[in-house]
């Protein structure tokens, strides 16, 4: 009897439990199994600044609001440390999904297998059709796309219009005029100098561009660190003339401590009334607009060399996917959101870059004011000659450091102009030889 009653009670309990489970879930899986897994993306930027980081964070917040299953952690190192931190994280394969790749280091990253090619991803992105050819070229190595630019950069001359008017000087057209005007405007006793020199990180920008302008009739525009005869741009007699002018620009027309300046210091000197001339990309436009009175500054095309020509190029940085990422589909989803015409155009307007979509460049915003200079240069291709920067050379990634250190030694009189040119010539000759291996 006890055995029968125990069996009956067990049957009732099993039936009751089964009925309860069935009625509470209506045949569906328990709630705990229906929640979507949250993916965490780690993202790092390179060209950091407080205002730009705030803009990127705002876009990321919008993305996360639309994609509640994806969490984005943004890493924003100080600008002068960012690229080295990125290299360290990549070499150690630290958790990282989206990174800001630069035209300066894309070949290096590709050579080390740090970044994922994006060609197989772009077919599913409806906005890819309006990405300009220039933007694609900047982000490609050997016909493979490795990042989507978040903005394009093209250098121009910024100058203190009020200073030049006061001194009776016209906006410089040639590099020689720029150097002479810088010397004339320099008055150390008043803490006024002609040129916002950049001798620290990124120092190679001015001497390279100056030498290319002096080599304009000889240069190979498809391989712009080299001449048509195969020699490097540093091997010509014109290179010596150009670099002598560069040394004069520093010694007679620039603040002495600018030998250590990077991007932020040279821009700060211009906005605070220390210097009269600044060669920079359009991303400084917003900073100048916010910190200087209207009418005190203006823009002019890039200075030309003795042949009346200037060498110009578009550069850029943008979002790529690390090759070791475990969340590549989610990473691509974030990149396409940040790179959409709406988000990219807003970033360009707020931060001062040229947008990557053809539809955005037709916006009236980019056809007036300080941006008009960029269009003026584009409309004179025989004077302002576009060249292909050495993005595909892995050696390009370290060129900035090599040029900065040897350039500082030259400016301090520790080595000669001739020895510096020899070192630079040997560096790029080896870079080309290594590419052929």
FENHUGI-V471617 format. One record per residue. RES is the residue in three letters. SS is DSSP state (H for helix, E for strand, - for the rest). OMEGA is omega as a letter, one per 20 degrees, with the letter a starting at -180 (999 if undefined). NEAR is the number of other ideal C-beta (glycine too) atoms within 10 Angstrom. Layout:
res = [RES RES]
ss = [SS SS]
omega = [OMEGA OMEGA]
near = [NEAR NEAR]
This chain:
res = [UNK UNK UNK UNK UNK UNK UNK UNK UNK UNK UNK UNK UNK UNK UNK UNK UNK UNK UNK UNK UNK UNK UNK UNK UNK UNK UNK UNK UNK UNK UNK UNK UNK UNK UNK UNK UNK UNK UNK UNK UNK UNK UNK UNK UNK UNK UNK UNK UNK UNK UNK UNK UNK UNK UNK UNK UNK UNK UNK UNK UNK UNK UNK UNK UNK UNK UNK UNK UNK UNK UNK UNK UNK UNK UNK UNK UNK UNK UNK UNK UNK UNK UNK UNK UNK UNK UNK UNK UNK UNK UNK UNK UNK UNK UNK UNK UNK UNK UNK UNK UNK UNK UNK UNK UNK UNK UNK UNK UNK UNK UNK UNK UNK UNK UNK UNK UNK UNK UNK UNK UNK UNK UNK UNK UNK UNK UNK UNK UNK UNK UNK UNK UNK UNK UNK UNK UNK UNK UNK UNK UNK UNK UNK UNK UNK UNK UNK UNK UNK UNK UNK UNK UNK UNK UNK UNK UNK UNK UNK UNK UNK UNK UNK UNK UNK UNK UNK UNK UNK UNK UNK UNK UNK UNK UNK UNK UNK UNK UNK UNK UNK UNK UNK UNK UNK UNK UNK UNK UNK UNK UNK UNK UNK UNK UNK UNK UNK UNK UNK UNK UNK UNK UNK UNK UNK UNK UNK UNK UNK UNK UNK UNK UNK UNK UNK UNK UNK UNK UNK UNK UNK UNK UNK UNK UNK UNK UNK UNK UNK UNK UNK UNK UNK UNK UNK UNK UNK UNK UNK UNK UNK UNK UNK UNK UNK UNK UNK UNK UNK UNK UNK UNK UNK UNK UNK UNK UNK UNK UNK UNK UNK UNK UNK UNK UNK UNK UNK UNK UNK UNK UNK UNK UNK UNK UNK UNK UNK UNK UNK UNK UNK UNK UNK UNK UNK UNK UNK UNK UNK UNK UNK UNK UNK UNK UNK UNK UNK UNK UNK UNK UNK UNK UNK UNK UNK UNK UNK UNK UNK UNK UNK UNK UNK UNK UNK UNK UNK UNK UNK UNK UNK UNK UNK UNK UNK UNK UNK UNK UNK UNK UNK UNK UNK UNK UNK UNK UNK UNK UNK UNK UNK UNK UNK UNK UNK UNK UNK UNK UNK UNK UNK UNK UNK UNK UNK UNK UNK UNK UNK UNK UNK UNK UNK UNK UNK UNK UNK UNK UNK UNK UNK UNK UNK UNK UNK UNK UNK UNK UNK UNK UNK UNK UNK UNK UNK UNK UNK UNK UNK UNK UNK UNK UNK UNK UNK UNK UNK UNK UNK UNK UNK UNK UNK UNK UNK UNK UNK UNK UNK UNK UNK UNK UNK UNK UNK UNK UNK UNK UNK UNK UNK UNK UNK UNK UNK UNK UNK UNK UNK UNK UNK UNK UNK UNK UNK UNK UNK]
ss = [- H H H H H H H H H H H H H H H H H H H H H H H H - - - - - H H H - - - - - E E E E E E E - - - - H H H H H H H H H H H H H H H H H - - - E E E E E E E - - H H H H H H H H H H H H H - - - - - - E E E E E - - - H H H H H H - - - E - - - H H H H - - - H H H H H E - H H H H H H - E E - - E E - - E E E E E E - - E E E E E H H H H H H H - - - - - - E H H H H H H H H H H H - E H H H - E E E E - - - - - - - - H H H H H H H H H H H - - - - E - - - - - - E E - - - - E H H H - H H H H H H H H H H H H H H H H H E - H H H H H - - H H H H H H H H H - - - E E E E E E - H H H H H H H H H H - - - - - E E E E - - - E - - - - - E E E - - E E E E E E E E - - - - - H H H H H H H H H H H - - H H H H H H H H H H H - - E - - E H H H H - - H H H H - H H H H H H H H H H - - - - - E E E - - - - - - - - - H H H H H H H H H H H H H H H H - - - - - H H H H H H H H H H H H H H H H H H H - -]
omega = [r r a a r r a a r r r a r r a a r a a a a a a a r r a r r a a a a a a a r r r r r a r r a a a r a a a r r r a r r r r r r r a r r a a r r r a r a r a r r a a a a a r r r r a r a a a a r a a a a r r r a r a a a a r a r a r r r a a r a a a a a a a a a a a a a r a r r r r a a a a r a r r a a r r a r r r a r a r a r a r a a r a r a a a a r r a r a r r r r a a r r r a a a r a a r a r a a a r a r a r a a a a a a a r a r r r r r r a a a a r a r a b r a r r r r r r r a a a r a r r r a a r r r r r r r a a a a r a a r r r a r a a a a r r r a a a r r a a a r r a r a r r a a a r a a a a r r r r a a a r r r r a r a a a a r r a r r r r r a a r a r a a r r a a r r r r r r a a r a a r r a a a r r r a r a a r r r a a a a a a a r r a a a a r r a r a r r r r r r a r a r r a a r r r r a a a r r a a a a a a r r a r a r r r r r a r r a r a r a a r r r r a r a r a r r r r r r r a a 999]
near = [5 6 7 8 9 10 10 10 10 10 10 10 10 10 10 10 10 10 10 10 11 10 9 10 11 6 7 9 8 9 9 6 7 8 8 8 5 9 17 12 23 20 21 22 23 19 19 18 19 7 12 22 14 11 17 22 14 14 20 20 11 14 18 16 8 10 15 9 11 20 14 23 13 14 16 18 16 10 18 15 12 19 21 11 15 24 16 11 19 21 10 8 11 13 14 22 24 27 25 21 27 24 23 21 25 27 21 23 24 23 16 15 10 24 24 21 17 22 12 10 20 16 7 11 17 8 17 17 9 15 22 19 8 19 27 15 17 25 26 19 19 8 7 13 20 21 28 28 29 27 23 25 21 21 21 22 19 27 24 22 16 16 19 18 11 10 12 7 17 10 17 21 16 15 23 16 15 25 23 19 23 24 17 15 22 18 10 9 5 8 12 16 24 27 28 25 31 27 22 18 18 18 25 19 17 20 23 22 22 25 27 26 25 27 28 20 12 17 24 17 14 8 17 20 26 22 20 12 9 11 17 21 25 26 22 20 9 22 24 16 17 26 22 11 19 21 16 16 24 23 13 16 23 27 22 12 11 22 18 15 22 16 20 15 20 25 23 15 24 25 19 11 14 17 30 28 28 23 21 23 21 24 20 20 21 19 19 19 13 9 13 17 7 6 9 13 22 16 22 19 20 22 21 21 24 15 14 12 20 24 25 22 21 21 19 26 24 26 24 27 28 26 16 16 21 10 19 17 11 21 27 23 20 23 23 20 18 22 23 16 16 13 19 25 19 16 22 25 18 14 21 23 25 24 27 29 22 15 12 20 20 11 14 6 14 19 12 9 12 18 21 12 19 25 13 15 21 13 9 11 10 7 17 19 19 15 18 15 19 22 23 16 20 19 19 20 20 14 19 18 14 14 20 20 10 20 24 16 15 21 23 11 9 10 16 11 17 11 13 20 23 14 17 26 17 13 18 21 17 11 19 16 9 12 13 5 4]
